[in-house]
Amino acid sequence: MPKAMTIAGMVVAGLIGFTFAADLVLSVPFAGASMLMDIGALVAAGLLGYLSWNAMREIR
């Protein structure tokens, strides 16, 4: 179960990262509402992805 949770965390991080990167570059989902919000969400998604990957490494 813990391994599935870490994989789910990485998937969520990827989806959030993709969504906000698309908004930053193409202004698609949120019509480019705030560049600062996009960058903050990308940093948070990267942090979530790293923490999930690091936790999965420790589970093995």
C-alpha positions in Angstrom: 0.0 0.0 0.0 2.7 2.6 0.8 4.4 2.0 -2.6 1.0 2.7 -4.4 0.7 5.9 -2.4 4.1 7.1 -3.5 3.3 6.3 -7.1 0.0 8.1 -6.8 1.9 11.1 -5.5 4.2 11.1 -8.5 1.2 10.8 -10.9 -0.5 13.8 -9.2 2.7 15.8 -9.3 3.0 15.1 -13.0 -0.6 16.1 -13.7 -0.2 19.3 -11.7 3.1 20.1 -13.4 1.7 19.5 -16.8 -1.4 21.6 -16.2 0.5 24.6 -14.9 3.3 24.3 -17.4 0.6 24.4 -20.2 -1.0 27.4 -18.6 2.4 29.1 -18.3 3.3 28.4 -22.0 0.0 28.2 -23.8 -2.5 30.0 -21.4 -4.8 27.1 -22.0 -6.6 25.8 -18.8 -6.7 29.0 -16.7 -6.2 31.6 -19.5 -2.8 32.7 -18.0 -4.4 34.1 -14.9 -1.2 34.5 -12.9 2.4 33.8 -13.8 3.4 33.7 -10.2 0.7 31.1 -9.4 2.0 29.0 -12.3 5.6 29.1 -11.2 4.6 28.4 -7.6 2.5 25.4 -8.6 5.4 24.1 -10.8 7.7 24.3 -7.8 5.2 22.6 -5.6 4.7 19.8 -8.1 8.4 19.3 -8.4 8.8 19.1 -4.7 5.9 16.6 -4.4 7.4 14.5 -7.2 10.8 14.5 -5.5 9.4 13.7 -2.1 7.3 10.8 -3.6 10.3 9.4 -5.5 12.5 9.7 -2.4 9.9 7.9 -0.2 9.6 5.1 -2.8 13.3 4.6 -2.8 13.3 4.2 1.0 10.5 1.7 1.0 12.5 -0.9 -1.0 
